[in-house]
């Protein structure tokens, strides 16, 4: 399902990375994906129940977003981030 956001809202949304670049609907490979993708860093932010989740911890790279778009379940954990509360370090 394609992301459906108010065009005025989409104009003011920006990536939370330091560049604060604009976001585009979908991913470069799949315009129908439920993600907003940064035009600068390429991070893809999930849109859940019509709400953009613009948290760097929830972002995935575009390749992971492309893989997960088919099954509808992509998270930061599936992109290699540690699970919440996991404080084990090398």
LINKAMO-V299754 format. One record per residue. N is the residue number from 1. RES is the residue in one small letter. PHI is phi in whole degrees, 0 to 359 (* if undefined). OMEGA is omega in whole degrees, -180 to 180 (NA if undefined). NEAR is the number of other ideal C-beta (glycine too) atoms within 8 Angstrom. Layout:
n->N res->RES phi->PHI omega->OMEGA near->NEAR
n->N res->RES phi->PHI omega->OMEGA near->NEAR
//
This chain:
n->1 res->x phi->* omega->-179 near->4
n->2 res->x phi->282 omega->177 near->8
n->3 res->x phi->294 omega->177 near->12
n->4 res->x phi->238 omega->179 near->4
n->5 res->x phi->238 omega->175 near->11
n->6 res->x phi->301 omega->-179 near->5
n->7 res->x phi->305 omega->179 near->6
n->8 res->x phi->292 omega->177 near->6
n->9 res->x phi->294 omega->-180 near->8
n->10 res->x phi->300 omega->179 near->11
n->11 res->x phi->296 omega->-176 near->6
n->12 res->x phi->265 omega->178 near->6
n->13 res->x phi->288 omega->179 near->11
n->14 res->x phi->217 omega->177 near->8
n->15 res->x phi->296 omega->179 near->15
n->16 res->x phi->284 omega->177 near->7
n->17 res->x phi->291 omega->-175 near->11
n->18 res->x phi->304 omega->-180 near->3
n->19 res->x phi->284 omega->-178 near->8
n->20 res->x phi->50 omega->-179 near->7
n->21 res->x phi->286 omega->177 near->11
n->22 res->x phi->295 omega->179 near->8
n->23 res->x phi->249 omega->175 near->14
n->24 res->x phi->241 omega->-179 near->7
n->25 res->x phi->287 omega->178 near->10
n->26 res->x phi->79 omega->176 near->12
n->27 res->x phi->242 omega->180 near->13
n->28 res->x phi->304 omega->-178 near->6
n->29 res->x phi->270 omega->-175 near->5
n->30 res->x phi->218 omega->-179 near->9
n->31 res->x phi->292 omega->-179 near->7
n->32 res->x phi->266 omega->-178 near->7
n->33 res->x phi->293 omega->-180 near->12
n->34 res->x phi->276 omega->-180 near->10
n->35 res->x phi->219 omega->166 near->14
n->36 res->x phi->247 omega->-175 near->14
n->37 res->x phi->249 omega->179 near->16
n->38 res->x phi->290 omega->-180 near->15
n->39 res->x phi->281 omega->-180 near->8
n->40 res->x phi->254 omega->-174 near->8
n->41 res->x phi->270 omega->178 near->8
n->42 res->x phi->84 omega->178 near->8
n->43 res->x phi->294 omega->177 near->13
n->44 res->x phi->248 omega->-178 near->16
n->45 res->x phi->254 omega->-178 near->16
n->46 res->x phi->291 omega->172 near->13
n->47 res->x phi->244 omega->-177 near->12
n->48 res->x phi->246 omega->-179 near->7
n->49 res->x phi->53 omega->178 near->3
n->50 res->x phi->80 omega->-178 near->6
n->51 res->x phi->246 omega->177 near->6
n->52 res->x phi->292 omega->178 near->11
n->53 res->x phi->257 omega->-174 near->9
n->54 res->x phi->264 omega->177 near->8
n->55 res->x phi->248 omega->-180 near->8
n->56 res->x phi->302 omega->179 near->7
n->57 res->x phi->293 omega->-179 near->6
n->58 res->x phi->263 omega->-177 near->10
n->59 res->x phi->287 omega->175 near->10
n->60 res->x phi->232 omega->175 near->16
n->61 res->x phi->284 omega->-174 near->10
n->62 res->x phi->300 omega->180 near->13
n->63 res->x phi->295 omega->178 near->6
n->64 res->x phi->293 omega->178 near->12
n->65 res->x phi->296 omega->180 near->16
n->66 res->x phi->297 omega->180 near->11
n->67 res->x phi->295 omega->-175 near->8
n->68 res->x phi->280 omega->-178 near->12
n->69 res->x phi->299 omega->-180 near->14
n->70 res->x phi->289 omega->-179 near->5
n->71 res->x phi->259 omega->175 near->6
n->72 res->x phi->74 omega->-177 near->7
n->73 res->x phi->224 omega->176 near->6
n->74 res->x phi->244 omega->177 near->13
n->75 res->x phi->222 omega->178 near->9
n->76 res->x phi->300 omega->180 near->9
n->77 res->x phi->297 omega->-179 near->8
n->78 res->x phi->288 omega->178 near->10
n->79 res->x phi->267 omega->175 near->10
n->80 res->x phi->106 omega->178 near->4
n->81 res->x phi->280 omega->179 near->7
n->82 res->x phi->293 omega->179 near->5
n->83 res->x phi->291 omega->178 near->6
n->84 res->x phi->304 omega->177 near->3
n->85 res->x phi->81 omega->179 near->4
n->86 res->x phi->276 omega->-176 near->6
n->87 res->x phi->251 omega->179 near->4
n->88 res->x phi->283 omega->180 near->4
n->89 res->x phi->227 omega->-179 near->3
n->90 res->x phi->342 omega->NA near->1
//
